[in-house]
Amino acid sequence: MTRFRGGNQISGALFELSGSVANNATWQESIYFTQEGEPMDLTGLSFKMTFRCNGESTSADYTLSTDDGTLSIVTDADSGVDRILYINVSAGSLSGLRGDYVADLASQDVADVVTLWGHGVVTFAPNPVTF
């Protein structure tokens, strides 16, 4: 589970990202976007969430994106607004990730403006419950 907290002063991201994700299980999570107390419409945005095992590296070791379907924009039934960024990664896809990774969540709009929403550290570890 990842968490977003107020601004990240080091990276300039709007939120700090942190948490733990099981690398041997399905990862499904919804991130609700709100702006000035109102649902924020994500229509027209493309998202990427990258993970780097070396914080100095400029290339991702693993990427989630709206292009590959691991991230998708979903309508919030309560507001009727496309404000949910849904993470859906199938079990086994993250098995190569273990330990702490620098994570970045960014969007790009139709005018190619990139916004860095979140930056921080996410830990990948195996879920001890097996079936």
Summary of the structure (lengths in Angstrom):
residues: 131
radius of gyration: 14.7
end to end distance: 20.6
largest distance: 46.6
contacts: 348
relative contact order: 0.31
helix: 0%
strand: 52%
